Amino acid sequence: MTAPRRMGTENSKTRQVLLDVTERLMLKEGYASVGVRRVAREAEVAPALVLYYFRTLDDLFLAVLRRRGDEELERVARRLDGPQPLHALWQLTSHPGNALTTEFTALANHRKTIRAELAARAESYREAQLEALTRRLAETGAQLPPEVSPAVLLMLMNALGRIIMMEDTMGMTTRHAEALAFVEQFLQHYEGSPTDD
């Protein structure tokens, strides 16, 4: 029986550099540009050192996903805990500024471990959004139409925000102005003009 292979520590500076390089490559050139040799070359280390910290390429991808996912969950909780949760939700879903999520979604089509992790994180992300949104709506006294529960509102805002963002990326803007005007009118009705929080 062989002893388990030794792994580098999670708080190592070298490990963080490898994660930073991987993330940068994914954002600049796409997930397909990431390989053990390429990450090693960009980080100016030997390929064996990459494998010292991450047993497989999937482990490297998962580490990047987990690091950014944890940060994003904290950011969402802070934003939704503010005085205008509907405005915050719309901002988060329509302007996430996270091309990395798009890369991980594409990668998940080809890698089961990434797909499973991404789905689990998305589920917890959605539940955290729903919990914060429901709590803040109750605290602010905002009354939604009876047929629109916080869960339905969350799904609609997430879906519309993502569709508009994806279509904008492709250069498609047909009917976006009408949809955006509707959202702005809805937000204005329930929370007034956006405030800086």
Secondary structure, DSSP 8 states (H G I E B T S, - for coil): ---------TT-HHHHHHHHHHHHHHHHH-GGG--HHHHHHHHTS-HHHHHHH-SSHHHHHHHHHHHHHHHHHHHHHHHHTSS-HHHHHHHHHH----HHHHHHHHHHTT-HHHHHHHHHHHHHHHHHHHHHHHHHHHHHT----TT--HHHHHHHHHHHHHHHHHHHHHT--TTHHHHHHHHHHHHHHHH-S----
